[in-house]
Amino acid sequence: RQILEATPLLESFGNAKTVRNDNSSRFGKFVEIFLEDGLICGAITSQYLLEKSRVVFQAKSERNYHIFYEMLAGLPSQQRQRYCLQGAETYYYLNQGGNCEIPGKDDAEDFRRLLNTMEVLNFSVDEQNSIFRILSSVLHLGNVYFEKYEADCQEVAMVVSATEILTVAELLQVSPEGLQKAITFKVTETQREKIFTPLTVESAVDARDAIAKTLYSLLFSWLTDRINRLVYPRQEALSIAILDIYGFEDLNFNSFEQLCINYANEYLQFFFNRIVFQEEQEEYLREQIEWKEIPFSDNQPCIDLISQKPYGILRILDDQSCFPQATDHTFLQKCHYHHGTNPLYTKPKMPLPEFTIKHYAGKVTYQVHKFLDKNYDQVRQDVLDLFLSSRTKVVANLFFGHAQVLARQRSLMRRSSTRTRRYKAPTVAARFQQSLLELVERMERCNPFFVRCIKPNNKKEPGLFEADVVSTQLRYSGILETIRIRKEGFPIRIPFLVFIDRCLGAAGWALPSQRGETTELVGVLGAAFGLGSRARPCSQLFLKEQLYQALESKRARAHHLAALTLQRYARTFFIKRRFRSLRRKIVLLQSRARGYLARQRYRRMRRTLIKFRSLVHIYVNRRRYLKVRWGLAHPRGSRGSAATLLHVQWEVVDVTHLEIPAELMGLLEAAAGERVPHRHRSQPLVPPPTAPDPQLTLPLDINDYPMAKYVRGHFQLVGGMAQDPSLQSPACSLPGVRGRTWLSLWQILRFMGDPGLGGPQETLFGNYIVQKGLSVPGLRDELLAQAANQVWRNTNVNNEERGWLLLATCLSAFPPSAAFDKYLLKFVSDYAFAGYKPVCQRKLMHAMARSQLGTAAARTFPPSLLEWTANRQQASMALDLHCFNGDHFSCPIHSWSTGEDLAGDVLKHRGLSEGWRGWSVAMKAGAQWAELAGHDYVLDLVSDLE
């Protein structure tokens, strides 16, 4: 269990999100699992080339190592305060890639799992706190900023704020002054004194990043050694080793790490070629089989280009790292000088700091920025002394172990040297090459198996298979080459005895007694299957795929016939025995089943009758109760109050006998046979996310305007105001509009209750009612009041929905008066049907806002088909707008949008924050242009065209 639990710990500290993989391993891992008597008895984990630069820099859409985000998401608030931690987006080392979250990954849950892993691996509470202190100090160290100032005619760096320095020093238990000197001064030791040289801002940033990378890499190495000490095998045993190493990388910015990673892949590909291709041919020669050597792609020249002495790229880099005056530019010039004619090496056409190498998997361009710094990667002695004095035990031990390693390297260097010379620390490239050679030597002592991971696409999307991406990976990984060699050779190898037992005996052939007879039989089989003669192998049988499949088919046929014979006799015996038993039981089962079913049928019918009788009683009693309640609440001839009036139980009557004006009847009859115009131009779309309009808010005093209050002051209460077409007076007291009022009331009742209206007729009828309100301003409040009256507590769902549709359409064309608008808004907010509440609220508040501006609030034309469609579906509207430079926008609009509003929205979206007033839009219908004034409504232009 401890070996398994070590995996998520190393993944948290060594894996990160890249542009191609959300959980990419940024270090090479070699796990050797030891077995004793078939059981796991220990393991050793080796790690190679941790990508330390990721601690201080991440490309766009990438993240730092998982542990930082998991710690910030999972630590309790008390510990976060102890370590002075905030959100991930506040740290420079974490926010460079942009988004700090990975879809589908719960960092807090992963951190809880990490804590459980540490408990299983026997990490003490002090060790866990020390780990979190080091990680927190790395984050705070990244937020140390510098500014430049001149001192002694020299530009030097100065820390902007000492707060982060104090926090890091407190977490690591070191001297704040020593830490600040370590990142702002360079120490040169002489025989008599130490010389402190101030650093520039760029050098100070490099010194800060170097300390952060050193802290994290030493912590990662300490974790690996800590796990190895816990699960180290107690004695020598057989082992199975698993190498999980980084794949070939070609990123937008390829640096020193990518060169080392791709060099390792080149070397492992060379090892793969030697194991698979060469040993394949050697086996044919060893078995004395006629074989024509097949050429395969050899990547040894690319390996020599990178690492061969004395002028390999990594060798040149090591040499340049030894010269104090060397720079990345001098390293690049030496590479161009020594390898400019190499076909695998390409110089840039422009004088850029980069070079290109043709790897087995394709060309990769490397940027040489900070190649020397990353290759040198040594801890300065003053930094080492600073952290050796830390009062935190884990931090001091980290740097103490590192100091011991450096001391051993110096002693080995002095012993191996024949004459005294200055010690030169091994570079990262040299250490990596040595580790890679040791790794390959260990693999050569084993029997290797290769597992190739193929990515279906480069977009990190599930269910997407890109054939060109997969075929490229198969070709460059050597799999297609292996398949070709296997196909041209003999892919099936079977020892003689296994072949005799498996194929010949099962197929019914006579078994040979000697090997000579076996080889003769093989020749006979080849001739029988039309494959000609084959060579006589020495120790095993080599077969072509076609012959092997023929033998397997004959063997499977023989097994099938034998199985059928056994099954036939076994089934006969079991069926006879089962028949005798079933015949005795069926009679008993049938009699009991009939009795059981009869009883169940009786109980079911009894329950059904009781339930039906109960429902009838409930219905009769309910009707009686409602009748008595109606009689008590509304005695005949009583006037009643407005509050009682609004609780009437409506009864919907037949309204088809109501009269319709002759002009409207003619239009309805004409519309019955026509198709709806412009329907193909209105398309339902998925609405984009839009920010709510902060100007559309309900008035603070909206609760002071209940509809019952307006009813008591303005409604004329006549006979209970039922939905009866025989009413003889309007709902509101409006002088001079009595005749039009009754005509409008009948039209509203006919619109809501006529089941024959639908499609174009419904739209035409509704626009006719709206046109009456547009023509007679004094009739508008009456229309809105009558529509509100008809939908109040309406028990007919279809009538109520059509009434709310009419109310929304009226609010699209004209607003209520100032004395009625808030009452209507309160009524809509409290009693709107289904999804009509937000529709009517927005239209009413837009109309009220337009009225407050002092402009003409009413529309010129009734609503367009687009508005009718949007009102029916309770949806928003948008129009396609084209600019004269070719830009195209889909602009959201509403019924009260003016030409200046729509043009201003587009201009603001295109970056014109000022000077957008005075613009408008125009509509092109065929070859004609329809102009629109800035204060006119956009949808009036559409309605006019319709």
N, C-alpha and C positions, 0 to 999 in steps of 0.2 A: 504493500500500500504506500509506503514512503517513496518508493521509486516512481509510482504512478503520480503521486501528489507533487513530485518535484517538477513535472511537466508544466502545469499551469503557473507555477512560480516563475520558471524561466521564461515562459511566454509573456507574462506580464512585464518582466524587466527587459526582454530581448526582442519582442515583436512590436510592430507599429503599422499604422495605415499608410499605404503608398497609393500612387495613382492607379495601380493595377491590382492591388490586393489589400483588402481591409485588415488582414492579419498576417502581414508579411514578416517572415523571420529575418531579422537583420544581423544574424551571427550564424556561423557554422557550428553545428552540434554533432558530436560523435559520442554515442552512448554505447558502452560495452556492458552487456548483461551477462552475468556469470550464472551457470547452472550446476547444481550438485544433486545427483540422483533424480534428475528430471524436475527439480524445483529451483526457483530463483533464489540465489543466496547472496547476491550483491550486484552492484553496478558502479561504473566509473563514467563520468560525463566530462568530455573535453570540449572547450569552446574556442572558436577561431574568429579573429578579426571582427570584433563588435564594432558596429558603425557608430563611432563616437561623435562624429560630426552632426548626427541627427539630434543630439542633446541640445545643440545651440542653433541649429538651422533646419527648417523644413520647407520644402517646396510647396507651391500652391496646391490645395486639396489634399495635403498630407498632414500627418500628426506626429507628435513626439511619441516616445515609448508609452505603452498603455498604462504603466504603473502610475504616472503622474495624474492622468485623468481619473483613474480608479480611486486614487488616494483622495483627491479633491472632492469626488462625489460620495465616497463612503465613510470618510472620517466623521466622527461625532463633532458637534459644534464646539464642545469644550476643548477637544484636541486641536481643532482648527484654530481656535483662538490662541492656544498654547504655542502653536507653530506660526502664528500670524498669517494664516492662509486665507485666500479669497477665491473668487471664481477663476476658472481656467482661462477665460478670455482676458484677464488682467495681467497675465504673465507673458513677457516677450518670448520666452522659450517655448510657449505653447500656442500662441495665437498667430504665428507667421503663416500657417497653412490655411487660415480661414476658419471653417467650421470645426468646432472642437468636439463634435459628437459624431458617432457612427450609427447609421440606421440599423436597428435590430440588436445593438449591443447595449446592455445595461451595465454601466461602469460601477454603480453602487453594488449591484448583486455580485459582480466579479470581484470586487474588493472584499466582500464578506466571505466569498469562497477562498480568496487569498489568505485571509486571517486564519481560516480553518486549516489551510495547507501549512501555514507556519506553525500552528499548534501540533499538527501531525509530525512535522519535521523537527520538533523539539526546540523551536526558537523561543527563548525566554522573553518576558515582557520588556526587560531592559534592551535586549537586542532589537526587538521590534521598534521600540521608541527611537533607538539610535538610527535604524534604517529610515524611519520617517523624518528624523531630524536632517539626515544627509540629503534626502530627496527635497525637503522643504528649502534647505539652504541653496541647492542648485537653482530652484525657481526664483528665490529672492536674489541670487547672484546675477541672474539674467536681467533683473530690473535695475541694476546699477548703471547709471548713465554718466557720461563725461561731457565736459565742455573744454574748449581750448582757450588758453591764455598765453601771453608772451612773458617769458622770464629770461633775462639775460640775452635778449635778442633771439630767443629760441621758442618755438611753439611747443607747449607741453600740455598734458591732460590733467584735468582736475575733476574730482567727483562732484556731481551736481548736488546730491543730497546724501548725507551720511546715515540716513535712517536704515537703508537696506544694508549698509556695511555693518551697522550695529546689530541688526537682526541676524545676519549670517554669522557674525562672530559669537553672538549669544547661542545660536543653535549648535555651532561646532565647538564652542568652548575654547576659542582662541582669542588672541589679542586683536582688538579692532584696529589699532594703529599698525600692527604688523600686517594685517590683511590688506589695509588700504595701501601700504607701501608695496606689497607684493603685486598689486595690479596697476600701480602708477609709477613704479621705479624698477629699473634693472640693476641688479647687484653684480658687480665685478670684483672678485676676490684677488688680492695681490698677497705677497708674502707678509706685508706689514699692516694692511688695512683693507677695508671694504669701500668700494666706490659706488655711490648711488647715482644712477643716471636717470633723469626723468624721461618718461615715455610720451610719445605723441598719442593723440586720441585713438588712432587706428591701432597702434601697438598696445595701448591699454585695453581696448576691446578684445584683442587677441589674447592678452594675458588673462583677462577675466574668463573668456571662453575656455582657455586651456585648463584653468583650475576646475571649472564646471565639468569638463570632459574627463579630467583625471579623477575627480570624486566619483563620478558615475561608473567609469570603467573599473576602478578599484573595488567599488561596491559590488559590481556584477561578478568580478573574479572571486571576491570573498564569498558571495553566495554560492558559486559553483563549488569552491573548495569546501565550504561548510556542508553542502549536500553530499559531496564525495566522502568526507570523513564519516558521515552518518551511515551510508550504505556501502562502504568499502568492503569487498569480500575478505573473509577471514583467512582463506587459504586459496591455493591455486585450483582452478577449475576450468572446465570448458566454457566457452563464451560465444554469444551471438552479438555482433556489433551492428548498429544502425547509424548510418551517416545521413543526417538531414542538413543539407547545405544549400546556400542560396543559388537560385537559378540564374541563367544568363539575363543581364539587365542592359537595356538601352533606353535611358530616360531623356527628358528634355535637357537636363543639365547633368552630364556625366563627369565625375571627379575622380580623385585618387581611389576612393572606395570601390567605384564601379570597375576601375582597371584591375584591382586585386581580385574582385569577384569574378570577372570574366576570365582573368588568367587562371583562376582555380577551375573554372568550368572547362577551359581549354585543356588543362592538364588531366582532368577527370575524363574528358572526351577522348583524349589520347589513350588513357588507361582502358577505357571502354573498347576502343578500336583494337587495341592489342589483345585484350582478353577475348573478345567476340570473334573478330575477323581472323586474326593470325592463328589463334588456337583452333578455329574451325578448319582452316586449311591444313594445319599440322596434324590434326586428327585423321584427315583423309590420307595424308601421306603415311602416317603411322599404320593405318589399316590396309595399306597397299591398294588403294582404290584409285583408279584412273581419274585424275582431277586436273582441270585447267585453272590455273591461278586467276582469280578475279581481282582486278585493281580496285582499291577503295581510297577514299579521300583521306590523306594523311595530314594532320595539322601540326606536325613537328616544326615546320618553318615558322609558324605563328608563335609557338612556344619559344623558339630560339630568338625571335624578334623581341620578345618581351623580357626574357630572363637570361639569355646566353651571355657568358663572359667574353670579352670585357665590355662590349658595347650594347648589350641589351638595354631596353628602356628602363627597367628597374635598376640595372647596374649603373647606368648613367645617373639616375636619380639618387642612388646611394652616394656616388662620388660627389655630386653637387651638394649634397647635404653636409659634407665634411668641410666645405669652403665657406667661411663667414660672409664673403662678398657675393656668393652665388644667389641668383634669383630664379623665379619661375621662367623668366624670359631667357636667361642663359641656358637653363635646362632644355627649353624648347629648341633653341638654336642648335644645341649639340645633337638632339634627336634628329632634326632636319639634316644636319651635316652627315651623320652616320647612316641614316636610313632613308634618305630622300629618294634613292633609286630602288628601294625594296618594293616589289609589287604589292606587298601586304600593308604598306605604309603610305599614307597620302598626306601631303602638305596642303594647307588651305590656300585657295586661290588669292584670297585677300590676306593682308598681314594681321591675322587674328591669333589670339593665344590659344591655339587648339591644334590637334592632330587627329588623324583617323586611322584606325586599324581594321583590317578585314579579318574578322574572326570566322570560325566555322559556322556560326549562326548569323552572320551578316556583318555589315560595316557599322562601327560605332565611333562617334566623334567625342573626344575627351577634351574638356576645358582644363588647362593647366593651372588655374588660379589656386594658390595656396597648396600646390603639390608638395613643395619643400617643407612647409610648416607641418602638414599632416604626416609626412614621412619621418620627420625628426621626432616630434611628439615626445619630448623628454621633460621631466619635472625639474624645474630649477631648484638649486640647492637651498635657496632661501625659502621657497615655498615648502620644500620638504621639511626643513627645520621648523617652520611655522606650525605645520599640522602634526609633527611629532610631539610638539608641546601641548597638544589638545588635552583637555581634562575629560573628554569623552573617550571611553576605553576603545570602542569600536573604531573611531576615527584614527586614534593613535596607532592601533594595531594595523589598520590598512596601510598607512604610510610606513610603518616600521617594517612590515613584510616587503613592501616595495623597495625600501632602502637596502634590505638584505639581498634581494635579487640583484640590484645594481652593484652591490659590493662583490657578489660572486662573479658577475660578468667581468668586473675590472680585474679580479684575480686570475680568471681564466685567460683573459686577453694578455696579461703580463707574462703568464707562463708560456703561452703559445708563441710569444714574440721572441725572436733570437736576439734582439737588441732593444734597448730602452727607447720607448716612444710614448707620445701622449695618448692617453686612453680615449677611444672614440666609441661612444655608446652605439649598440646595434640599432638600426633603423626599423621602422614598422615593416617596410618591404622585405628586409632581410629576415626578420623574425617570421613573417608570413610565409616566405619561401621555404624556410627551414621546417615550419610546422606542416606545410603542404607535402614536403618530401617525406616526413615522418608518417604522415597520414597514409600516403600511397604505399609506403613500405609495409605498414600494418595491414593494409588491404590486400597486398600481394601475398601475405602469409595466410590469408583466409580464402574461402571459396565464395567469391562475390556473386550476388544477384542484384540486378539493376531494375529499379522501379522508376519509370518515366511518368512524370505528372504533366498531363496535357490540358491546357486551358481552352475551353470552347470559344471564348471571346475575350476581347480586351476591355469590355465595358463593365465588367463585374455584374452582369445581369443574368438571372436564372432563366433557363429555357431557351437560350439563344445560342445556336450552333453556327459558327462561321467557318465554312469549309476551307477557305484560303488560309485562315489563321492556324487551323489544326494541321493542314497539309504542310505548312511551313515548319511547324514544330516537329512533325514526324520526319521531315527530310533533314533538318539540321541536327536532330538528336541521334541520327544514325539508324533509326528503326527501319526506314525503307531500305537502307543498304543491307541491314541484317536480313530482312525478309527476302530481298533479291538473292542473296547468297544461299539462304536456306532453300529457296525455290529451285535454284539451278543445281543444287546438290541433292543430298539424300536427307530430308528432314526427320525421318523416322529411324531411330536406332534402338534395336531390341536385342538383348543377349540371346544366344542360341536356345538355352534351356527354357527361358521365358517364352520365346516364340513357339517352341514345340508344345508346351503345356497350354498356352493361350489360344493359338490359332489352329494348329493341325489337329490336336485331339478334339477340340470343340467342333471342328468342321467335319469330323468323321473320316479323316484321312489316316492311313497307316503311319504309325510313328516310326521314324528311323532309329536305328540303334547306335550309329556312329556319326561323328561329325562330318566325315566325307559324304555319307549318304545325305546328311542335312543340306550341305552345299549343293549337291546334285538336285535335291528336291526343290531348292530355291530357284535354280535355273529352270526346272520344269514349270514351276509356278509362273515365273516371268514369261515364259513362252506361252503358257495357257491363257494368260491375261493380255497377251499382245504387247508385252513390254520388252521383248528381246532378251538377250543374254546380259548378265550383270557380272561385275567383278566378284571374286571370292574374298570376303573380308576375313580377318584373322580372329577376332574375339567377339564380335557382335554382328548382327544383321542390319545392313543399311537398306532401307526401302524408300522408293518413291511414294509420294502421297497417293497416287492413283492406285497402285498395287495394295497399299495398306488399307485404303478405303474398301477395295474389293474384298480383301480378306475379312475385314471387320463386318461387311455386309453379309457374307456367307456365314460367319460365326453367329451373328445376331439372328439370322434366319434359323439356324439349327437350334439355338436357345429358345426361339419363339415356338417352334414346333414341339419341343420337349415340354415347354411350359403349358401349351395347349392340351397336350395329352394328360398331364397331371391334373390340370384344372377340370377336364371333362369327367374323369373318374371321380374326383373329389366332389364335384357339384352333384353328380348323380346320387352319391351316397347321402349327402346332407339334405338334398331336396326330398328324397324318399322318407327320411326320418322326420323332417319338418312337416311333411304332408300328413303323416299319421297323427302327429301331435296336434296340428291345427284342426284337423277334422273333428277331434274330440272336443276342442275348446270353442269352436265357432258357434255351435248350437247354444251352449251356455252363454256365450258373449252376446249373441243376437237377442236372446230373450231378455237379458238384463238391460241391454241398450235400448230396446223398445220401451221397456218400463220407465227407464230414466228420461228418455226423450219426451214421453207423454207427460210425465210430471213437470218437466221444464217448460213445456208448451203451456200447460195449465197455469203455472205460476206467472209466466210472462204475460199471458192474456189478462190475468187478474190484476197485475200491476198496471197494465196499460189502461184498463177500464177505470181503475181508481184515479189515475192521473188525469184522464180525459174528463171525468166527472168533476174533479177539483178545478180544472181550468174553466169549465163552464160556469161553476159557481162563482169563481173569481171574476169572470167577465160580467155576469149579471149583477153582482154586488157592486162592482166598480161603476157600471152605468147608472145604477140607482143612486150611488153616493154622489156622483158628479151632478146628476139632475137636482138632487136636494140642495147641494152646495150652490148651484147656480141660482136656484129659486130664492135662497136666503140672502145671497149677496146682491142680487139685482131684481128687486120687486118691480112689477110692471108699472111703467109711468114715472119711475124715479129718475132724477137727473144724474146723481152720483158725482163723485169728485174725479179729478184728473188722475190721481194715483190709482183709484179703483178702475178707472177706464183702461189703463195700460195693462191690467192683468186679465183682460177678457179672454175666454177660450174661443179662438176663432173657428168659424165654420166656412169653408171655402165653397162658394156657389158657382154655378155655371155662368161664365162671362162671355160666351160665344155669341149671345144675342145682343151684346152692346153694339151700338152703331159705330161705324168707322167712316170718317170723311171720304167723300168721293175721290178726291185727289190722292189720298193715301191708299185707298182700295185699288185704284188704277196702278199705282207704283208697285204694290204687293203682288198683283196679278202678273205684272210684267217681270218682276224679279223671280217669280216662281219657276220660270222656264229658262233663266239665265244662269251661267256659271259665275262663280265669284271671281272678280277681276283681281289681278296682281297677286293671287295666292301663291304663285310660284316664287314670288320675291320675298316672302316672309318665311324664314327658316328658323326652327327652334335650335338653339345652341346651348352648350354648357356654359353658364355664366362665369366670367373670370372673377377672382376675388377682388372686391371693391371695398374701399374704406368707407365707413358710415359717414354721412354728411353731418358735421357737428352743428350746422345751422338748423336742422330739423329736430327740434326737441319739443315735447309737450309743454304748454304753458304751466307755470308753477301753480296757478290758481284754477286749474282745469276742474278740480273737484267741487268748485263753487258753482258750476254750471250744469246741474243735472237736467235731463230732458223733461222730467216731471215739472220742474219750475217753469220752463218755457211753455209747457202745455197749459198750465194754470193761467198764464198771462196772455197767451196768444191764440190757443186752439178754441174753436167753437164746438162744444160738446153737443152732439145731436144724436140721440138714440143710441148711445153706446159706441159709435164709430166702428161698427163691424165692417168686414170686407164685403159689403153688400153694394151692388151697383145701383141701388135705388136711393142712395143718399141725395139730399136736396140742398146741401150747403157746403162751402169749402171748409177745409180744416183750419186755415188761418183767416183772420179778419183782414182782407185786402180789398180796399175800395176800388171799384172801377174794373175789376177783372173777373166778375162772377161768371159770366158766360164762358170765358176761356178756361176758368178753373174747372167747371164741370166737364168740359171737353177733355182737359188734361187728365182729370181723375179717371174718366172712362178709359182713356187710352192707357193709363198706367195699369188699371185693372185688367184690361184686355191683353196688354203686353205680358203681365205676370201669369195670367190664368189660361191663356189660349194655348192648348197643346199642339195646335196645328202650326204654330210659328216655329221656324227653325232655319238655320243657315243664313242666307242673304236676307230672307224676309225678317228675321229677328233683328239683324243689324239695321235694316232699313226702317223698321218700326221704331227702334230705339233712337236712331238719328232724327226721326220725325219729331219725337217728343223733345229731344234736346234742342232742335231747331226752334221749337215754340218758346223755350226758355231763352234762347239767344235773341229771338225777335222781340219778346216782351220782357224787359228786365224786371218788371214788377211781378212776373209769374215765376221767377226762379226759386224764391223761398218756398212758394206753395208747392212746386214740383218736388223739391227736396223733402218738405214736410210730409207730403202725401206718400212718397216712396218710403220714408222712415216709418210712417204709420202702418203701411201695408206689410212691412217685414217684421214689425214688433210682435213677438210671440206667435209667429205664424207656424202652425203645425204641419203644413204642407212643405216638405223639403224642396221640391222642385220650384214651387212658387216663391219660396223665400230666397233660394239661390238666384233666381232670375231677377227678383227685386233688388238684391244687393248688386247684381251686375248692372242694373239700370242706374242705381245710385252712384256706383263707381264711374259709369260713363258720364253722368251729369257733372260729377266733380271734375272730370277731365276737360269740360267745356266752359263751365262758369262756376264761380264761387258763391257761397251764401253771403248774405248781408252781414255787416259787422255786428248786428244785434243777434244774429242766429248762428254765427260760425262756431263759437266755442261750445254752444249747446250741442250742435251737430257733431263736433269733434269728440265731446264726452260720450255721446250716444254711440258713435262708431267704435270708440275705444272699449266700451263695456259690452256691446251686444252684437258685434260684427259676426257674420256667418263664416265658419271654416277659415279659409285663408284670405278673406277679404278685409280683415282688420288692418294689416300693414299696407295693403293697396289703397284703401280709402284714407287712412291716416296720412300717407305720403302725399296723395293728391290734394287733400284738404289743406295740409300745412304749406305745400308749395303755392296753392292758390291764395292762402292768407298772406304768405310772404310777398307775393306779387302785388296784392292789394295794398299792403303797407308801404310799398315803394311809390305809391301814387300813380301808377300806370294803369292803363285800361286792362282790367283783369280778365274779362270775358274773351273767349276765342272768337274768331270770325266764322269758322266752319265747324260742323259737328266732328266728332272723333273719326279718325281714319280706321281702316281695317286692321292696321298694325296695333292700334290701341285697343280695339275690340278683342283681338286675339290675346294680347297681353292681359287684359282684364279677365277674360275667361279662364286663363291658365294661371292667374295671380303671379305673373312673371314680370321681369324687367324688360326694357326695350333698348335696342341699339341700332344705329344706322351706320352704314359704310360711308366713310368720308375720304375723298381723294384730293390730294394737293396737286398743284400744277407742276411740282418737281418730281412727281411719280410716287410720293409716299402715300401709303394707304393706312387708314386707322378704322377700327371698329369702335364707335363712340357711344357710350351710354347716354340716353336721353330720357326725359319724362314729358308729360303732356304740357307742362308750362315752361319748357326750354325755349329760349329765344335764339335768334340767329347770332346775336352777340355772345350769349352764354356758350353756345356750341363752339363757335370760332375761338373764343377765349380759352376754353378747355384744351383745344388742340394746340394753341400757341403756347400755353403754359407747359404742356407736355413736351413740347419741342425746345423748351429752355427760355422762352420769352416771358420773364417774370413781370416786366413793366411794359406799358405801351400796347397792351392787347385790346384795349377798349376801342370801339369804333369799327371793328371787323364784323363781317357777317358771312353767310354761306349762300350758295346758289345751287339749284337743282337742274340737271340736264335731263330732259324728256325727249328722247329721240335726237333730233338735230336742233332743238330749241332749248334755250336757257330761261329758267324762271328765277328772277332776282328776289331777294328777301331783305327787307329792311332790318336793321339790327334789333329794333324793339318789337318786331313781329315774331310770332311763334313758328317754330320749325315745322311742327306737325300740321299747321294750317296750310303750309305749302304742299304737303303730301295729300291732305284732304281736298284741297282745291284741284289737284291733278286727278284724283279719283272721281 
